[in-house]
Amino acid sequence: MSSTLDHVLYQALNERRERNLYRQCRVLSSPQGPQVEINGRTMLSFCSNDYLGLANDARIIQRFKDAADEMGVGSGAAHLVNGHNYYHQALEEALAEFTNRPRALLFSTGYMANMGVIASVLNKQDAVFEDKWNHASLIDGGLLSGARFQRYLHKDLENLNQRLLKTQANQKMIVTDGVFSMDGDCADLPRLANTAKKHNAWLMVDDAHGFGVLGDNGAGLCEAQNVSGDDVPILMATLGKGLGTAGAFVAGSEALIEYLTNFARPYIYTTAMPAAVAAATLTSLQIVKEDAERRIHLQSLISQFRQGARQLGFELMNSSTPIQPIIVGEADQALLMTEALNKKGIHVAAIRPPTVPEGTSRLRVTLSASHSEAHVNQLLQALEDIQYLNQ
Ligand code: PMP
């Protein structure tokens, strides 16, 4: 007799639980912010990607409400059918201008944007070269494309170079995170762009964690490293992190955007994001451009945290971004430490395999411009109190 579906599923779940890798959602009953309410308890939060503290900004909320009054809640259809609203169009134009590219195209999520680009641009005759620590959505896009799929060693351009030299593929695409989501370090875009040009390959950068946060004007890692649309012909970024709303976009040439509009299935076959989200994002973009103070404050919190955590003897990554992981090692130890922090009213996520390699489980501390110096001191104090667990 064959096992029931639930039985088979529980076997896999139990195995995860035994290895301390089981995952579960926590239910928040408050907006994002330095403090969140979980199960009726107020906790200081250091695990959101709301890096600029815009997810609960009164001006953005008001714009969202006004646009919902004006345009309703649901967009009603996919962009190409009947769902592309005036606000979507305005946001695409604003994003193209901000990133200094001819065109931009909205996607409902970053995951879909990455799948859509890679799987539509490449096919079986092609090859894709991805940094080993790229986000899951980039890896999945590469696999879905059917192109010859290779992962080069993290930020190792020599390893990438050797792989490119050996390939016989028709077209080649190099794909990298801008800011690596679990380590917080940055790709070297000028060198990657040179490598891409030397091998006649296309370069795609996912700037989910850099957009809004890096660069003097917040235009992201490309601005911070001074690379142009010619160097990075395919730029993707999300709107649910630094910009505090939801969704994502791809920016590039007229041809790229027209191609994606016609061939990227995760763009074509899904309902457009609500127009009110696009309108709210326009306000958020304006704040990002005008309010450099948020980025300056964030940088000073990053320095404060790094200095304090180092003094306590914690192992940090080589990161100057708001993603500041503390490497712990084994999954059970990471859980033990987050639970101890929890008891002290601090909410930090334990990141475990398969998201990160075995033996590198970590506390993924993320900082936000909504934090104050005092909040970071509270975190450091709590880390000092639980330091004895970090053996
Ligand atoms: N790329 C990176 C680097 C990410 O970290 C994420 C989200 N964690 C995504 C893409 C997916 O974006 P979204 O959440 O909008 O689907």
Residues whose N, C-alpha, C, O or C-beta is under 5 A from the ligand:
A	BS01	PMP	T109 G110 Y111 H135 S137 D177 V179 S181 D206 A208 T238 G240 G247 A248
